[in-house]
């Protein structure tokens, strides 16, 4: 399997990509893709119930940059032909980090270069995507970013 370099453009999530901001999808840079299309998965590695999927996207034409701010729609017009699935919130498209105060989690961006587009309907989930990718994965890369919310501090009594 050939390596991909995945760069979300930050090591700590800016507020605009979280529920504390606009909750818009980030732009992702991918270097080294030679496969015709890509699949993306963003997961919370530290969720209390185990890995929690925030975003799945596939049939993305191979490019160095996937634009940010994608609409919450199953089939996208840009990038042309790209399809989004259902995250673990139960909605289609991106949902950013949204933690309890005082918590900090790591989020994994996984990118797979695929030998062919996937015959998978919009709204499919992470398990469906994993099955559909099967032996089509030719390239792989990942990156991790963190997000945390400061604990609320009680006012001091002097």
C-alpha atoms as an extended CHARMM CRD file, in Angstrom:
* protein
*
       158  EXT
         1         1  UNK       CA              0.0000000000        0.0000000000        0.0000000000  PROA      1               0.0000000000
         2         2  UNK       CA              1.3470000000        3.4090000000       -0.9790000000  PROA      2               0.0000000000
         3         3  UNK       CA              1.5050000000        6.2160000000        1.6100000000  PROA      3               0.0000000000
         4         4  UNK       CA             -0.5030000000        9.4460000000        1.4870000000  PROA      4               0.0000000000
         5         5  UNK       CA              0.3500000000       12.6020000000        3.3980000000  PROA      5               0.0000000000
         6         6  UNK       CA             -2.7620000000       14.0590000000        5.0450000000  PROA      6               0.0000000000
         7         7  UNK       CA             -2.7390000000       17.6350000000        6.3500000000  PROA      7               0.0000000000
         8         8  UNK       CA             -5.8400000000       19.1030000000        7.9710000000  PROA      8               0.0000000000
         9         9  UNK       CA             -4.0250000000       22.4340000000        8.3550000000  PROA      9               0.0000000000
        10        10  UNK       CA             -4.1580000000       22.4550000000       12.1650000000  PROA      10              0.0000000000
        11        11  UNK       CA             -3.0720000000       20.3570000000       15.1330000000  PROA      11              0.0000000000
        12        12  UNK       CA             -5.8240000000       21.7320000000       17.3670000000  PROA      12              0.0000000000
        13        13  UNK       CA             -9.2820000000       22.3090000000       15.8840000000  PROA      13              0.0000000000
        14        14  UNK       CA            -10.0950000000       25.9780000000       15.2960000000  PROA      14              0.0000000000
        15        15  UNK       CA            -13.4890000000       26.8960000000       16.7610000000  PROA      15              0.0000000000
        16        16  UNK       CA            -15.1050000000       27.3320000000       13.3160000000  PROA      16              0.0000000000
        17        17  UNK       CA            -14.9150000000       23.5500000000       12.7240000000  PROA      17              0.0000000000
        18        18  UNK       CA            -16.6390000000       22.6920000000       16.0310000000  PROA      18              0.0000000000
        19        19  UNK       CA            -20.0860000000       23.0280000000       17.6000000000  PROA      19              0.0000000000
        20        20  UNK       CA            -18.7390000000       26.1140000000       19.4020000000  PROA      20              0.0000000000
        21        21  UNK       CA            -18.4030000000       27.8190000000       16.0160000000  PROA      21              0.0000000000
        22        22  UNK       CA            -19.9380000000       27.3780000000       12.5550000000  PROA      22              0.0000000000
        23        23  UNK       CA            -19.4210000000       23.5730000000       12.6540000000  PROA      23              0.0000000000
        24        24  UNK       CA            -18.2230000000       23.6300000000        9.0500000000  PROA      24              0.0000000000
        25        25  UNK       CA            -16.0820000000       20.9230000000        7.5050000000  PROA      25              0.0000000000
        26        26  UNK       CA            -12.3610000000       21.7250000000        7.2790000000  PROA      26              0.0000000000
        27        27  UNK       CA            -10.3090000000       21.8080000000        4.1080000000  PROA      27              0.0000000000
        28        28  UNK       CA             -8.0000000000       18.7900000000        3.8810000000  PROA      28              0.0000000000
        29        29  UNK       CA             -4.7590000000       18.6300000000        1.8950000000  PROA      29              0.0000000000
        30        30  UNK       CA             -3.6040000000       15.2550000000        0.5430000000  PROA      30              0.0000000000
        31        31  UNK       CA             -0.2200000000       14.6990000000       -1.0830000000  PROA      31              0.0000000000
        32        32  UNK       CA              0.8200000000       11.6090000000       -3.0230000000  PROA      32              0.0000000000
        33        33  UNK       CA             -2.5660000000       10.4870000000       -4.3550000000  PROA      33              0.0000000000
        34        34  UNK       CA             -2.2910000000        8.6340000000       -7.6440000000  PROA      34              0.0000000000
        35        35  UNK       CA             -5.4970000000        6.6080000000       -7.3050000000  PROA      35              0.0000000000
        36        36  UNK       CA             -8.5060000000        8.0090000000       -9.2130000000  PROA      36              0.0000000000
        37        37  UNK       CA            -10.6130000000        8.7230000000       -6.1320000000  PROA      37              0.0000000000
        38        38  UNK       CA            -10.3890000000        9.1440000000       -2.3790000000  PROA      38              0.0000000000
        39        39  UNK       CA            -12.4120000000        8.2570000000        0.7160000000  PROA      39              0.0000000000
        40        40  UNK       CA            -12.2350000000       10.2120000000        4.0100000000  PROA      40              0.0000000000
        41        41  UNK       CA            -13.1890000000        9.2070000000        7.5300000000  PROA      41              0.0000000000
        42        42  UNK       CA            -12.9510000000       11.4700000000       10.6010000000  PROA      42              0.0000000000
        43        43  UNK       CA            -13.3110000000        9.7510000000       13.9680000000  PROA      43              0.0000000000
        44        44  UNK       CA            -13.1120000000       10.6760000000       17.6500000000  PROA      44              0.0000000000
        45        45  UNK       CA            -10.5920000000        8.2520000000       19.1430000000  PROA      45              0.0000000000
        46        46  UNK       CA            -11.4300000000        9.1380000000       22.7440000000  PROA      46              0.0000000000
        47        47  UNK       CA            -15.2470000000        9.0150000000       22.7470000000  PROA      47              0.0000000000
        48        48  UNK       CA            -16.6290000000        7.3550000000       25.9100000000  PROA      48              0.0000000000
        49        49  UNK       CA            -18.4410000000        4.6020000000       23.9800000000  PROA      49              0.0000000000
        50        50  UNK       CA            -15.5280000000        3.8200000000       21.6500000000  PROA      50              0.0000000000
        51        51  UNK       CA            -14.6220000000        5.2770000000       18.2620000000  PROA      51              0.0000000000
        52        52  UNK       CA            -17.2460000000        7.8040000000       17.1220000000  PROA      52              0.0000000000
        53        53  UNK       CA            -17.5450000000        8.7880000000       13.4500000000  PROA      53              0.0000000000
        54        54  UNK       CA            -17.9510000000       12.4970000000       12.6910000000  PROA      54              0.0000000000
        55        55  UNK       CA            -17.6490000000       12.4430000000        8.8890000000  PROA      55              0.0000000000
        56        56  UNK       CA            -17.4260000000       10.0180000000        5.9900000000  PROA      56              0.0000000000
        57        57  UNK       CA            -16.9470000000       11.0630000000        2.3910000000  PROA      57              0.0000000000
        58        58  UNK       CA            -16.1180000000        8.9600000000       -0.6810000000  PROA      58              0.0000000000
        59        59  UNK       CA            -15.7950000000        9.0590000000       -4.4730000000  PROA      59              0.0000000000
        60        60  UNK       CA            -13.8360000000       12.2880000000       -4.1240000000  PROA      60              0.0000000000
        61        61  UNK       CA            -11.8170000000       12.8590000000       -7.3110000000  PROA      61              0.0000000000
        62        62  UNK       CA             -8.1290000000       12.7090000000       -6.3910000000  PROA      62              0.0000000000
        63        63  UNK       CA             -6.8860000000       16.2410000000       -5.7750000000  PROA      63              0.0000000000
        64        64  UNK       CA             -4.3880000000       17.9070000000       -3.4720000000  PROA      64              0.0000000000
        65        65  UNK       CA             -7.0750000000       19.8680000000       -1.6320000000  PROA      65              0.0000000000
        66        66  UNK       CA            -10.5900000000       18.9750000000       -0.5780000000  PROA      66              0.0000000000
        67        67  UNK       CA            -12.5230000000       22.2040000000       -0.0060000000  PROA      67              0.0000000000
        68        68  UNK       CA            -13.9420000000       23.0940000000        3.3820000000  PROA      68              0.0000000000
        69        69  UNK       CA            -17.4940000000       24.1020000000        4.1810000000  PROA      69              0.0000000000
        70        70  UNK       CA            -19.1710000000       21.2250000000        2.3390000000  PROA      70              0.0000000000
        71        71  UNK       CA            -22.9820000000       21.2160000000        2.6160000000  PROA      71              0.0000000000
        72        72  UNK       CA            -24.7510000000       18.5000000000        4.6330000000  PROA      72              0.0000000000
        73        73  UNK       CA            -25.9800000000       16.6930000000        1.5150000000  PROA      73              0.0000000000
        74        74  UNK       CA            -25.5770000000       13.0900000000        0.4060000000  PROA      74              0.0000000000
        75        75  UNK       CA            -24.4150000000       13.8350000000       -3.1450000000  PROA      75              0.0000000000
        76        76  UNK       CA            -22.1590000000       16.8420000000       -3.6800000000  PROA      76              0.0000000000
        77        77  UNK       CA            -21.7490000000       18.9730000000       -6.7890000000  PROA      77              0.0000000000
        78        78  UNK       CA            -18.2830000000       20.0380000000       -5.5670000000  PROA      78              0.0000000000
        79        79  UNK       CA            -16.1150000000       18.0570000000       -5.4610000000  PROA      79              0.0000000000
        80        80  UNK       CA            -17.9600000000       16.6010000000       -8.4480000000  PROA      80              0.0000000000
        81        81  UNK       CA            -19.3070000000       13.1100000000       -7.7750000000  PROA      81              0.0000000000
        82        82  UNK       CA            -18.3670000000       13.0710000000       -4.0850000000  PROA      82              0.0000000000
        83        83  UNK       CA            -20.7990000000       11.3510000000       -1.7180000000  PROA      83              0.0000000000
        84        84  UNK       CA            -21.2610000000       11.7980000000        2.0450000000  PROA      84              0.0000000000
        85        85  UNK       CA            -22.4960000000        9.2460000000        4.5140000000  PROA      85              0.0000000000
        86        86  UNK       CA            -24.2530000000        9.1700000000        7.8540000000  PROA      86              0.0000000000
        87        87  UNK       CA            -22.1160000000       10.0240000000       10.8680000000  PROA      87              0.0000000000
        88        88  UNK       CA            -22.6550000000        8.6250000000       14.3620000000  PROA      88              0.0000000000
        89        89  UNK       CA            -24.8350000000       11.6330000000       15.2280000000  PROA      89              0.0000000000
        90        90  UNK       CA            -27.3040000000       10.1310000000       12.7180000000  PROA      90              0.0000000000
        91        91  UNK       CA            -26.9870000000       12.9570000000       10.1920000000  PROA      91              0.0000000000
        92        92  UNK       CA            -25.4680000000       13.1180000000        6.7130000000  PROA      92              0.0000000000
        93        93  UNK       CA            -22.2560000000       15.0950000000        6.2820000000  PROA      93              0.0000000000
        94        94  UNK       CA            -19.7970000000       16.6450000000        8.6990000000  PROA      94              0.0000000000
        95        95  UNK       CA            -20.4040000000       17.2070000000       12.4030000000  PROA      95              0.0000000000
        96        96  UNK       CA            -17.4730000000       18.6490000000       14.2810000000  PROA      96              0.0000000000
        97        97  UNK       CA            -16.1580000000       18.0830000000       17.7830000000  PROA      97              0.0000000000
        98        98  UNK       CA            -18.5650000000       18.9490000000       20.5960000000  PROA      98              0.0000000000
        99        99  UNK       CA            -17.2260000000       17.9600000000       24.0030000000  PROA      99              0.0000000000
       100       100  UNK       CA            -18.1490000000       18.4560000000       27.6350000000  PROA      100             0.0000000000
       101       101  UNK       CA            -16.2730000000       21.2550000000       29.3610000000  PROA      101             0.0000000000
       102       102  UNK       CA            -12.9370000000       20.1160000000       30.7040000000  PROA      102             0.0000000000
       103       103  UNK       CA            -12.5770000000       17.3410000000       28.1310000000  PROA      103             0.0000000000
       104       104  UNK       CA            -10.0180000000       16.8880000000       25.3740000000  PROA      104             0.0000000000
       105       105  UNK       CA            -10.1520000000       14.3150000000       22.5690000000  PROA      105             0.0000000000
       106       106  UNK       CA             -8.0380000000       13.2310000000       19.6100000000  PROA      106             0.0000000000
       107       107  UNK       CA             -9.6100000000       13.0910000000       16.1560000000  PROA      107             0.0000000000
       108       108  UNK       CA             -8.2340000000       10.8670000000       13.4100000000  PROA      108             0.0000000000
       109       109  UNK       CA             -8.4690000000       11.8910000000        9.7450000000  PROA      109             0.0000000000
       110       110  UNK       CA             -8.0690000000        8.7560000000        7.5930000000  PROA      110             0.0000000000
       111       111  UNK       CA             -7.7430000000        9.0090000000        3.8130000000  PROA      111             0.0000000000
       112       112  UNK       CA             -7.7850000000        6.0590000000        1.4140000000  PROA      112             0.0000000000
       113       113  UNK       CA             -6.8170000000        6.2130000000       -2.2530000000  PROA      113             0.0000000000
       114       114  UNK       CA             -9.1970000000        3.9120000000       -4.1310000000  PROA      114             0.0000000000
       115       115  UNK       CA             -8.6660000000        2.0560000000       -7.4000000000  PROA      115             0.0000000000
       116       116  UNK       CA            -12.3030000000        2.6660000000       -8.3940000000  PROA      116             0.0000000000
       117       117  UNK       CA            -15.3600000000        4.6980000000       -7.3880000000  PROA      117             0.0000000000
       118       118  UNK       CA            -17.6050000000        2.9560000000       -4.8740000000  PROA      118             0.0000000000
       119       119  UNK       CA            -21.1410000000        1.8220000000       -5.6740000000  PROA      119             0.0000000000
       120       120  UNK       CA            -22.4920000000        2.9910000000       -2.3340000000  PROA      120             0.0000000000
       121       121  UNK       CA            -25.6100000000        5.1500000000       -1.8260000000  PROA      121             0.0000000000
       122       122  UNK       CA            -25.5380000000        8.5230000000       -0.0730000000  PROA      122             0.0000000000
       123       123  UNK       CA            -26.1510000000        8.2010000000        3.6470000000  PROA      123             0.0000000000
       124       124  UNK       CA            -24.3200000000        4.8720000000        4.0430000000  PROA      124             0.0000000000
       125       125  UNK       CA            -22.4710000000        4.4800000000        7.3440000000  PROA      125             0.0000000000
       126       126  UNK       CA            -18.8530000000        3.7280000000        8.2910000000  PROA      126             0.0000000000
       127       127  UNK       CA            -19.4150000000       -0.0530000000        8.3070000000  PROA      127             0.0000000000
       128       128  UNK       CA            -20.9640000000        0.0840000000        4.8180000000  PROA      128             0.0000000000
       129       129  UNK       CA            -18.0390000000        2.1830000000        3.6010000000  PROA      129             0.0000000000
       130       130  UNK       CA            -15.4960000000       -0.2580000000        5.0280000000  PROA      130             0.0000000000
       131       131  UNK       CA            -17.1580000000       -3.1880000000        3.2580000000  PROA      131             0.0000000000
       132       132  UNK       CA            -17.4460000000       -1.3010000000       -0.0320000000  PROA      132             0.0000000000
       133       133  UNK       CA            -13.7730000000       -0.2380000000       -0.0160000000  PROA      133             0.0000000000
       134       134  UNK       CA            -12.5890000000       -3.8290000000        0.5020000000  PROA      134             0.0000000000
       135       135  UNK       CA             -9.7610000000       -4.5540000000       -1.9220000000  PROA      135             0.0000000000
       136       136  UNK       CA            -10.0490000000       -1.1500000000       -3.6780000000  PROA      136             0.0000000000
       137       137  UNK       CA             -7.6950000000        0.5540000000       -1.1860000000  PROA      137             0.0000000000
       138       138  UNK       CA             -4.3560000000        1.3330000000       -2.8710000000  PROA      138             0.0000000000
       139       139  UNK       CA             -3.0830000000        4.2510000000       -0.7730000000  PROA      139             0.0000000000
       140       140  UNK       CA             -3.4990000000        5.2850000000        2.8550000000  PROA      140             0.0000000000
       141       141  UNK       CA             -2.6320000000        8.1940000000        5.1100000000  PROA      141             0.0000000000
       142       142  UNK       CA             -3.7940000000        9.6960000000        8.3590000000  PROA      142             0.0000000000
       143       143  UNK       CA             -3.4170000000       12.7240000000       10.6030000000  PROA      143             0.0000000000
       144       144  UNK       CA             -4.5290000000       13.5100000000       14.1430000000  PROA      144             0.0000000000
       145       145  UNK       CA             -5.8670000000       16.7790000000       15.5400000000  PROA      145             0.0000000000
       146       146  UNK       CA             -7.0680000000       17.5490000000       19.0520000000  PROA      146             0.0000000000
       147       147  UNK       CA             -9.9640000000       19.4830000000       20.4800000000  PROA      147             0.0000000000
       148       148  UNK       CA            -10.8030000000       20.4040000000       24.0430000000  PROA      148             0.0000000000
       149       149  UNK       CA            -13.0190000000       22.7380000000       25.9750000000  PROA      149             0.0000000000
       150       150  UNK       CA            -11.7390000000       24.5840000000       29.0270000000  PROA      150             0.0000000000
       151       151  UNK       CA            -13.3600000000       23.6650000000       32.3060000000  PROA      151             0.0000000000
       152       152  UNK       CA            -15.7010000000       26.2570000000       33.7400000000  PROA      152             0.0000000000
       153       153  UNK       CA            -14.0450000000       27.9840000000       36.6430000000  PROA      153             0.0000000000
       154       154  UNK       CA            -16.1300000000       29.0210000000       39.6260000000  PROA      154             0.0000000000
       155       155  UNK       CA            -15.6060000000       32.6500000000       40.6120000000  PROA      155             0.0000000000
       156       156  UNK       CA            -13.3090000000       33.0570000000       43.5750000000  PROA      156             0.0000000000
       157       157  UNK       CA            -14.7630000000       34.3620000000       46.7990000000  PROA      157             0.0000000000
       158       158  UNK       CA            -12.4540000000       36.9060000000       48.3900000000  PROA      158             0.0000000000
